[in-house]
Amino acid sequence: MKVRTLLPPTLVAVLAAACGDDDPATPTTSASPSPATQTSMSFFVTSTTNTTGDLGGLAGAVARCQSLGAAAGQGARTWRAYLSVERDAGNGNAPTDARSRIGSGPWFNSAGVMVASDLAALHARRGDAAVFLDERGQRINGQWAGSPSPVQHDVLTGSNAEGRLMAGLTCGDWTSSSASVQAQVGHSDGLGPGGDSSGSLSSWNSAHANQSCADTAPRGGSGRIYCFAR
């Protein structure tokens, strides 16, 4: 006859606590979520470029934002292109400022970092290569240390520093590839030649006019735009 040895209940509890839980499906600790998992991307610089200032109008620019947002897993959001226009078909052909199209914030980049909490903060800040990322989390070529060539930090906006329309600097409301018209651009990295961050060169949305709408590359561009989710 086999004799069983019964352990006191208190000893059983001690041994169980010492051995732990061997079930791999039951985690013993919980890691804090990264910023990227806590927030959804609501801002990016487009990874795709455009040789001219003809973006297919405002509608074409919006379609680009929506497509890239979807490719990054944020297709359920409503994306808007940060562009000012002189005649907005969706606004009775009246002028529309870029700032009026993007909601009230806050906005986060693809790394989960806050770009700005609201419209006032957005238009008071400077460009920053580490914050103004594309939808894949990549920096835009610019004047920052170690940047690849060529410089492509000129981002099309047609806007002044407050995000309002600069008439005559919208590439014909983003439908023109003419060498006789221009567009206002911002510096996504907030830097000019030699890393200069003074004056308008630090502006993410209104640094200077490009050379022409026939070619977005001269002076440091590539036909990128900013996209915001409302």
Secondary structure, DSSP 8 states (H G I E B T S, - for coil): --------HHHHHHHHHHH----TTS-S------HHHHS---EEE-SS--SSS--SHHHHHHHHHHHHHHHTT-TTS-EEE---EEEEGGGTTEEE-GGGGS-S--EE-TTS-EEESSHHHHTTS---TTTS-BTTS----SSSTT--SS---EEE--B-TTS-B-TT-BHHHHT---TT--BEEEETTS--GGG---GGGG-SS-SEE-SBTTBS-TTTEEEEEEEEE-
